[in-house]
Amino acid sequence: MSRSFYKDKIALITGGSRGLGLEIARQICARGGKVALLARDAGELEHAKTDLDRFGTEVLTIQCDLLESAQMQSAVQQALQHFRKIDILINNAGIIEVGPLAHIQLKDFDRAMRLHFWAPYILQLLIVPQMRAKGGGRIVNISSIGGRIAVPHMAAYSASKFALAGFSDSIRAELDRDKIFVTTVTPGLMRTGSHVHAKFKGDHAAEYRWFDWSRKIPFASISAERAARKIVNACARGRSVLVMPFSAYLIIAANAVFPNLMARVMKVFNRGLPPPVSQSGNEAKAGEEIIRGK
């Protein structure tokens, strides 16, 4: 079904220039769909377009900072002017910031909320009217297991992903009457190279080590290619919820059935995480910076 569903469909993908977003674009293009990719980095967008050109379908790249509402409005207008429609909105863009709460500042929470919650909200506000006018569409909101279970040292990330998951789940029933199907995706850890682009505060090297270790756990993580295939299939079927891998189901179920036990587990887990450091820990460093510093 998914292969025929995507034929000549237009998908707008945020964070589409690398990682999971680019892999989703590959899967859609391979099925005959067309994509509009939104990202901040012009060089990465150019590389992504070159990558996707092999599928022989139409690819539009738009440089856009999702922290700026005016740029989002302009990007949607460009996509609609080029393709005349948007059938699928995939809210994939995200940032990961890791560190003790003592080093996570108001600006960090604000940035996470603006990217993970307000950007998807504004984009659906701009795109849903034309979906409704043409008789339907698809919205895929990619949250995280961190949007179902709060994770120590990832407070801003978890808070904003909880907001996205709640928003996604809440609009599903209302948009269903317009044949606009909303899928909330809850992936566990993904092997997408995100550790390189993640930001770390506190004891930078120590925070990077535990985060890098966690993403390598075989039974708890999923490859970007497999995750993208599942997302594309779920979108085509109009599924309400997609949780992956299976271990993520188990963790979420355990948290729902035994919340106090899971709270104790998180407290024990937190004891093994690096403690706060001096004010130098307030500075954020990207994973790639930390790697080069080793």
VOPAGU-2260 file (C-alpha; in pm, 1 decimal, decimal comma):
REM VOPAGU-2260
SITE   aa  ch    i         X         Y         Z
SITE  MET   A    0       0,0       0,0       0,0
SITE  SER   A    1     270,0     248,9      99,6
SITE  ARG   A    2     440,1     234,6    -239,2
SITE  SER   A    3     127,0     326,3    -434,3
SITE  PHE   A    4      14,1     574,5    -167,2
SITE  TYR   A    5     316,9     799,5    -213,8
SITE  LYS   A    6     298,6     821,6    -593,1
SITE  ASP   A    7     298,9    1198,2    -674,0
SITE  LYS   A    8     231,1    1290,7    -310,6
SITE  ILE   A    9     405,5    1601,6    -174,8
SITE  ALA   A   10     573,2    1569,3     165,9
SITE  LEU   A   11     716,5    1862,3     358,2
SITE  ILE   A   12     984,7    1735,3     597,2
SITE  THR   A   13    1148,5    1948,7     864,5
SITE  GLY   A   14    1505,4    1861,0     952,7
SITE  GLY   A   15    1515,6    1682,3     619,0
SITE  SER   A   16    1878,2    1744,7     527,2
SITE  ARG   A   17    2036,9    1468,9     737,4
SITE  GLY   A   18    1976,1    1177,1     973,1
SITE  LEU   A   19    1624,8    1042,3    1009,7
SITE  GLY   A   20    1468,1    1323,8     806,9
SITE  LEU   A   21    1685,8    1252,4     504,2
SITE  GLU   A   22    1622,9     878,4     535,6
SITE  ILE   A   23    1245,4     943,0     540,2
SITE  ALA   A   24    1287,9    1156,6     227,7
SITE  ARG   A   25    1476,0     871,2      57,3
SITE  GLN   A   26    1196,9     626,0     139,7
SITE  ILE   A   27     928,5     862,6       7,0
SITE  CYS   A   28    1121,0     944,9    -312,4
SITE  ALA   A   29    1184,2     573,8    -372,2
SITE  ARG   A   30     804,3     528,3    -366,1
SITE  GLY   A   31     745,7     799,0    -625,0
SITE  GLY   A   32     671,6    1086,4    -391,2
SITE  LYS   A   33     806,1    1441,8    -405,0
SITE  VAL   A   34     959,0    1623,5    -110,9
SITE  ALA   A   35    1020,7    1972,3      22,3
SITE  LEU   A   36    1306,3    1967,9     271,3
SITE  LEU   A   37    1339,7    2236,1     540,4
SITE  ALA   A   38    1667,6    2287,0     725,9
SITE  ARG   A   39    1895,8    2567,3     838,9
SITE  ASP   A   40    2221,5    2462,2     673,1
SITE  ALA   A   41    2239,3    2543,0     300,2
SITE  GLY   A   42    2534,0    2310,2     244,3
SITE  GLU   A   43    2354,4    2014,0     402,4
SITE  LEU   A   44    2043,5    2088,3     195,0
SITE  GLU   A   45    2251,1    2088,5    -123,0
SITE  HIS   A   46    2407,5    1756,2     -26,3
SITE  ALA   A   47    2064,5    1610,5      49,9
SITE  LYS   A   48    1928,2    1719,2    -288,6
SITE  THR   A   49    2222,3    1558,1    -466,6
SITE  ASP   A   50    2156,9    1240,0    -269,0
SITE  LEU   A   51    1785,7    1235,8    -360,0
SITE  ASP   A   52    1825,9    1325,8    -728,0
SITE  ARG   A   53    1910,3     960,3    -802,3
SITE  PHE   A   54    1544,8     868,7    -746,1
SITE  GLY   A   55    1436,7    1080,5   -1043,2
SITE  THR   A   56    1162,5    1260,6    -854,8
SITE  GLU   A   57    1118,9    1626,5    -765,2
SITE  VAL   A   58    1303,2    1767,3    -463,6
SITE  LEU   A   59    1269,6    2122,1    -331,7
SITE  THR   A   60    1510,9    2244,9     -65,1
SITE  ILE   A   61    1426,7    2548,3     147,5
SITE  GLN   A   62    1664,5    2708,3     394,0
SITE  CYS   A   63    1457,1    2778,7     702,2
SITE  ASP   A   64    1519,6    2844,0    1072,1
SITE  LEU   A   65    1225,1    2685,6    1253,0
SITE  LEU   A   66    1283,9    2915,9    1548,0
SITE  GLU   A   67    1158,0    3202,4    1328,4
SITE  SER   A   68     784,1    3200,8    1250,3
SITE  ALA   A   69     826,5    3437,9     954,3
SITE  GLN   A   70    1072,5    3196,0     792,6
SITE  MET   A   71     828,8    2907,9     842,0
SITE  GLN   A   72     550,5    3105,1     677,2
SITE  SER   A   73     777,6    3189,8     383,8
SITE  ALA   A   74     888,5    2825,3     351,9
SITE  VAL   A   75     530,7    2696,0     337,9
SITE  GLN   A   76     444,0    2959,1      76,3
SITE  GLN   A   77     743,9    2855,5    -134,0
SITE  ALA   A   78     645,0    2489,0    -114,3
SITE  LEU   A   79     283,3    2562,4    -208,1
SITE  GLN   A   80     386,8    2789,8    -494,9
SITE  HIS   A   81     619,1    2520,8    -627,4
SITE  PHE   A   82     405,5    2209,4    -580,2
SITE  ARG   A   83      55,1    2365,7    -553,0
SITE  LYS   A   84     -21,6    2140,1    -255,9
SITE  ILE   A   85     122,2    1970,1      53,0
SITE  ASP   A   86     -19,7    1623,1     119,4
SITE  ILE   A   87     203,0    1524,9     412,1
SITE  LEU   A   88     363,9    1726,1     691,4
SITE  ILE   A   89     641,8    1546,3     878,1
SITE  ASN   A   90     763,4    1731,1    1189,0
SITE  ASN   A   91    1101,6    1571,5    1236,3
SITE  ALA   A   92    1340,1    1857,3    1325,4
SITE  GLY   A   93    1485,9    1843,3    1671,4
SITE  ILE   A   94    1773,1    1927,1    1901,3
SITE  ILE   A   95    1916,9    1725,3    2187,4
SITE  GLU   A   96    2077,8    1897,7    2484,1
SITE  VAL   A   97    2223,9    1684,4    2760,9
SITE  GLY   A   98    2336,2    1798,1    3103,3
SITE  PRO   A   99    2243,0    1845,5    3469,9
SITE  LEU   A  100    1947,2    2071,5    3547,3
SITE  ALA   A  101    2188,6    2307,6    3726,3
SITE  HIS   A  102    2341,1    2393,4    3387,0
SITE  ILE   A  103    2024,2    2398,7    3175,4
SITE  GLN   A  104    1905,2    2757,5    3146,5
SITE  LEU   A  105    1576,5    2924,7    3058,2
SITE  LYS   A  106    1701,7    2990,1    2705,1
SITE  ASP   A  107    1761,4    2615,4    2660,4
SITE  PHE   A  108    1403,7    2531,2    2759,1
SITE  ASP   A  109    1275,9    2811,4    2535,9
SITE  ARG   A  110    1471,7    2688,8    2233,0
SITE  ALA   A  111    1358,2    2328,7    2284,0
SITE  MET   A  112     993,2    2431,2    2318,5
SITE  ARG   A  113    1008,1    2656,9    2013,3
SITE  LEU   A  114    1157,0    2384,8    1795,6
SITE  HIS   A  115     976,9    2075,2    1924,7
SITE  PHE   A  116     634,7    2224,9    2004,2
SITE  TRP   A  117     575,5    2571,2    1859,0
SITE  ALA   A  118     724,2    2494,6    1516,1
SITE  PRO   A  119     497,6    2189,2    1459,2
SITE  TYR   A  120     201,9    2390,9    1590,3
SITE  ILE   A  121     268,1    2682,8    1353,5
SITE  LEU   A  122     330,3    2453,8    1055,4
SITE  GLN   A  123       2,9    2267,7    1105,5
SITE  LEU   A  124    -169,3    2606,4    1142,6
SITE  LEU   A  125     -31,1    2706,3     801,6
SITE  ILE   A  126     -80,0    2373,4     622,1
SITE  VAL   A  127    -402,1    2221,4     759,5
SITE  PRO   A  128    -637,2    2469,9     581,4
SITE  GLN   A  129    -514,3    2363,8     235,9
SITE  MET   A  130    -523,6    1996,0     339,4
SITE  ARG   A  131    -882,7    2045,0     450,3
SITE  ALA   A  132    -969,9    2225,9     126,0
SITE  LYS   A  133    -835,8    1943,1     -91,3
SITE  GLY   A  134   -1004,8    1670,2     112,3
SITE  GLY   A  135    -745,3    1534,4     350,9
SITE  GLY   A  136    -381,7    1476,4     434,5
SITE  ARG   A  137    -131,5    1329,2     675,2
SITE  ILE   A  138      61,3    1479,6     968,6
SITE  VAL   A  139     346,2    1287,4    1131,2
SITE  ASN   A  140     484,2    1423,8    1458,0
SITE  ILE   A  141     808,4    1258,8    1560,4
SITE  SER   A  142     831,7    1277,6    1938,1
SITE  SER   A  143    1055,0    1049,0    2144,7
SITE  ILE   A  144    1050,9     796,4    2425,3
SITE  GLY   A  145    1171,0    1101,7    2617,0
SITE  GLY   A  146     827,2    1245,9    2543,9
SITE  ARG   A  147     659,1     960,4    2733,7
SITE  ILE   A  148     913,1     899,2    3011,6
SITE  ALA   A  149    1108,7    1187,7    3167,0
SITE  VAL   A  150    1483,2    1132,4    3143,4
SITE  PRO   A  151    1738,1    1281,8    3388,6
SITE  HIS   A  152    1989,9    1522,7    3237,2
SITE  MET   A  153    1751,7    1582,6    2943,5
SITE  ALA   A  154    1491,9    1803,2    3112,6
SITE  ALA   A  155    1440,1    2056,9    2831,9
SITE  TYR   A  156    1429,1    1784,0    2568,0
SITE  SER   A  157    1180,7    1570,5    2763,5
SITE  ALA   A  158     955,3    1865,1    2853,2
SITE  SER   A  159     930,8    1979,7    2491,2
SITE  LYS   A  160     879,8    1628,2    2353,4
SITE  PHE   A  161     604,9    1566,8    2610,1
SITE  ALA   A  162     439,7    1884,7    2478,2
SITE  LEU   A  163     464,8    1763,1    2117,5
SITE  ALA   A  164     324,4    1418,8    2203,2
SITE  GLY   A  165      32,5    1571,7    2392,8
SITE  PHE   A  166     -43,9    1816,5    2113,6
SITE  SER   A  167     -21,5    1544,7    1848,7
SITE  ASP   A  168    -251,5    1310,1    2039,0
SITE  SER   A  169    -501,1    1587,5    2112,9
SITE  ILE   A  170    -549,9    1711,8    1755,6
SITE  ARG   A  171    -588,6    1362,1    1607,9
SITE  ALA   A  172    -959,6    1321,3    1682,1
SITE  GLU   A  173   -1046,3    1674,8    1573,0
SITE  LEU   A  174    -869,4    1653,6    1237,7
SITE  ASP   A  175   -1003,8    1305,8    1163,1
SITE  ARG   A  176   -1337,6    1457,8    1054,6
SITE  ASP   A  177   -1146,0    1633,8     775,3
SITE  LYS   A  178    -971,8    1309,8     671,4
SITE  ILE   A  179    -642,6    1445,6     805,0
SITE  PHE   A  180    -473,5    1156,6     984,1
SITE  VAL   A  181    -222,6    1233,4    1259,1
SITE  THR   A  182      50,5     986,3    1355,1
SITE  THR   A  183     246,3    1029,8    1677,5
SITE  VAL   A  184     582,3     857,8    1647,8
SITE  THR   A  185     761,8     755,4    1967,7
SITE  PRO   A  186    1103,7     616,9    1882,0
SITE  GLY   A  187    1348,2     488,0    2136,0
SITE  LEU   A  188    1716,6     551,7    2085,0
SITE  MET   A  189    1808,5     580,3    1719,1
SITE  ARG   A  190    2139,6     524,2    1547,2
SITE  THR   A  191    2129,2     838,9    1334,9
SITE  GLY   A  192    2456,0    1010,0    1426,8
SITE  SER   A  193    2264,9    1252,8    1648,5
SITE  HIS   A  194    2533,3    1224,5    1919,0
SITE  VAL   A  195    2765,6    1427,3    1697,0
SITE  HIS   A  196    2517,7    1715,3    1668,9
SITE  ALA   A  197    2380,0    1695,0    2024,8
SITE  LYS   A  198    2479,0    1968,1    2270,3
SITE  PHE   A  199    2631,6    1885,5    2607,7
SITE  LYS   A  200    2654,5    2090,7    2927,3
SITE  GLY   A  201    2819,4    2029,1    3262,3
SITE  ASP   A  202    3109,3    1783,8    3247,5
SITE  HIS   A  203    3108,4    1779,3    2869,0
SITE  ALA   A  204    3321,8    1469,6    2812,3
SITE  ALA   A  205    3143,7    1263,6    3080,5
SITE  GLU   A  206    2797,6    1364,3    2956,9
SITE  TYR   A  207    2897,9    1273,2    2603,2
SITE  ARG   A  208    3027,4     931,5    2712,3
SITE  TRP   A  209    2707,1     814,2    2881,3
SITE  PHE   A  210    2489,5     945,4    2599,6
SITE  ASP   A  211    2709,2     781,6    2334,5
SITE  TRP   A  212    2705,9     453,5    2529,0
SITE  SER   A  213    2325,9     451,6    2563,1
SITE  ARG   A  214    2261,1     485,2    2190,4
SITE  LYS   A  215    2472,6     174,9    2121,0
SITE  ILE   A  216    2260,9     -66,0    2329,5
SITE  PRO   A  217    2152,3    -319,4    2061,3
SITE  PHE   A  218    1808,5    -417,6    2197,3
SITE  ALA   A  219    1714,4     -59,7    2288,3
SITE  SER   A  220    1808,6     121,9    1967,7
SITE  ILE   A  221    1697,1     119,3    1606,0
SITE  SER   A  222    1872,3     217,1    1283,5
SITE  ALA   A  223    1761,2     529,4    1096,5
SITE  GLU   A  224    1678,5     325,8     784,6
SITE  ARG   A  225    1452,1      82,4     970,0
SITE  ALA   A  226    1288,8     364,2    1167,1
SITE  ALA   A  227    1221,2     562,2     849,3
SITE  ARG   A  228    1064,6     259,0     679,6
SITE  LYS   A  229     829,6     207,6     973,5
SITE  ILE   A  230     736,7     577,7     980,5
SITE  VAL   A  231     664,6     589,5     607,6
SITE  ASN   A  232     445,6     278,1     630,3
SITE  ALA   A  233     259,7     409,1     937,2
SITE  CYS   A  234     195,0     740,4     762,0
SITE  ALA   A  235      54,2     568,9     453,1
SITE  ARG   A  236    -181,0     359,7     666,8
SITE  GLY   A  237    -289,8     658,4     873,8
SITE  ARG   A  238    -185,3     486,8    1196,7
SITE  SER   A  239    -247,8     686,4    1512,7
SITE  VAL   A  240      59,3     576,8    1705,4
SITE  LEU   A  241     394,4     422,8    1621,1
SITE  VAL   A  242     629,0     314,0    1899,8
SITE  MET   A  243     964,2     155,3    1811,4
SITE  PRO   A  244    1159,8     -58,9    1881,3
SITE  PHE   A  245     964,8    -314,9    2086,1
SITE  SER   A  246    1178,7    -242,8    2391,9
SITE  ALA   A  247    1033,7     110,1    2391,7
SITE  TYR   A  248     683,2     -40,7    2426,4
SITE  LEU   A  249     799,4    -236,7    2730,3
SITE  ILE   A  250     955,8      66,1    2898,9
SITE  ILE   A  251     648,4     284,6    2836,4
SITE  ALA   A  252     416,9       8,0    2959,7
SITE  ALA   A  253     628,1     -40,7    3272,9
SITE  ASN   A  254     615,2     332,4    3341,9
SITE  ALA   A  255     234,8     331,3    3305,5
SITE  VAL   A  256     175,4      25,2    3524,0
SITE  PHE   A  257     451,9      80,5    3781,4
SITE  PRO   A  258     510,9     458,5    3788,1
SITE  ASN   A  259     658,4     467,5    4138,1
SITE  LEU   A  260     896,7     183,5    4061,8
SITE  MET   A  261    1011,0     355,2    3742,0
SITE  ALA   A  262    1058,5     679,7    3935,5
SITE  ARG   A  263    1291,8     495,2    4174,0
SITE  VAL   A  264    1476,9     341,2    3879,2
SITE  MET   A  265    1532,4     688,5    3732,1
SITE  LYS   A  266    1663,7     813,6    4067,6
SITE  VAL   A  267    1912,7     528,2    4080,4
SITE  PHE   A  268    2008,9     590,4    3716,3
SITE  ASN   A  269    2065,2     958,4    3792,1
SITE  ARG   A  270    2311,7     871,1    4069,9
SITE  GLY   A  271    2539,0     723,0    3807,0
SITE  LEU   A  272    2530,2    1034,0    3588,7
SITE  PRO   A  273    2796,3    1308,0    3608,5
SITE  PRO   A  274    2737,3    1571,4    3879,1
SITE  PRO   A  275    2722,0    1946,4    3804,8
SITE  VAL   A  276    3053,5    2128,2    3769,0
SITE  SER   A  277    3162,2    2491,9    3780,8
SITE  GLN   A  278    3009,8    2770,0    3571,5
SITE  SER   A  279    3214,7    2646,9    3276,9
SITE  GLY   A  280    2949,9    2377,1    3247,7
SITE  ASN   A  281    2693,0    2637,3    3143,0
SITE  GLU   A  282    2861,2    2651,7    2803,7
SITE  ALA   A  283    2715,5    2408,0    2551,7
SITE  LYS   A  284    2950,6    2200,7    2338,9
SITE  ALA   A  285    2852,4    1990,5    2038,5
SITE  GLY   A  286    2943,5    1623,2    2031,6
SITE  GLU   A  287    3178,0    1679,4    1739,4
SITE  GLU   A  288    3366,8    1945,6    1941,2
SITE  ILE   A  289    3408,5    1704,5    2230,8
SITE  ILE   A  290    3532,0    1429,1    1999,6
SITE  ARG   A  291    3791,6    1660,9    1845,2
SITE  GLY   A  292    3904,0    1764,7    2194,5
SITE  LYS   A  293    3981,9    1408,5    2297,6
